[in-house]
Amino acid sequence: MGVATSIDALAIGISFACMGYHHVTTLTQPLLLIGGVTFVLTLWGMKLGTRFGAPIERKLKPALLGGVILIAIGIKVLITHLTA
């Protein structure tokens, strides 16, 4: 999952550079928005995970599924920005 997260972060960093964001001061608003949404969704996911996690864990492999999803998102973002 660490590799998938790194690939996703690399794609986002490249896309910010390609969109003209070259200084940290111009990235303040997008970074705060991304950070805030990530924080809220992480808390929500943890709350849902503690409630529904045990039955799902027995049936699925959540770590594998999460890694595959992150890799797919990273590849999609990278391809979208390289072909645009």
C-alpha positions in Angstrom: 0.0 0.0 0.0 2.9 2.3 0.6 4.1 1.9 -3.0 0.6 2.6 -4.3 0.3 5.8 -2.1 3.7 7.0 -3.4 2.7 6.5 -7.0 -0.5 8.4 -6.4 1.4 11.2 -4.7 3.9 11.3 -7.5 1.1 11.7 -10.1 -0.5 14.5 -8.1 2.8 16.3 -7.7 3.5 16.0 -11.5 0.0 17.3 -12.3 0.4 20.3 -10.0 3.7 21.2 -11.7 2.1 20.8 -15.2 -0.8 23.0 -14.2 1.5 25.9 -13.3 1.8 25.6 -9.5 5.6 26.3 -9.0 5.6 27.8 -5.5 4.3 26.6 -2.2 2.4 29.8 -1.7 0.2 29.2 -4.8 -0.5 25.6 -3.5 -1.9 26.7 -0.1 -5.6 26.5 -1.1 -5.4 23.2 -3.0 -3.3 21.6 -0.2 -5.6 22.7 2.6 -8.6 21.4 0.6 -7.0 18.1 -0.1 -5.8 17.8 3.5 -9.2 18.7 5.0 -11.1 16.2 2.8 -8.5 13.5 3.5 -8.8 14.1 7.2 -12.6 14.0 7.2 -12.8 10.9 5.0 -10.2 9.1 7.1 -12.2 9.7 10.3 -15.3 8.5 8.6 -13.5 5.4 7.3 -12.2 4.6 10.7 -15.7 5.0 12.2 -17.2 2.7 9.6 -14.3 0.3 9.8 -14.7 -0.2 13.6 -18.4 -0.9 13.1 -18.4 -3.1 10.0 -14.8 -4.2 9.8 -14.9 -7.7 11.4 -17.5 -9.3 9.0 -15.8 -7.7 6.0 -12.3 -8.8 7.1 -13.4 -12.5 7.3 -14.7 -12.4 3.7 -12.3 -10.1 1.9 -8.7 -9.2 2.0 -9.0 -5.4 2.7 -5.3 -4.6 2.5 -5.0 -6.2 -1.0 -8.2 -4.6 -2.2 -7.1 -1.1 -0.9 -3.7 -1.5 -2.6 -5.2 -2.4 -5.9 -7.6 0.5 -5.7 -4.8 3.0 -5.0 -2.7 1.6 -7.8 -5.6 1.9 -10.2 -6.3 5.5 -9.1 -2.6 6.5 -9.5 -2.3 4.9 -13.0 -5.6 6.6 -14.1 -4.5 10.0 -12.8 -1.0 9.6 -14.5 -2.5 8.5 -17.8 -5.1 11.3 -17.8 -2.6 14.0 -17.2 0.0 12.6 -19.6 -2.5 12.4 -22.5 -4.3 15.7 -21.9 
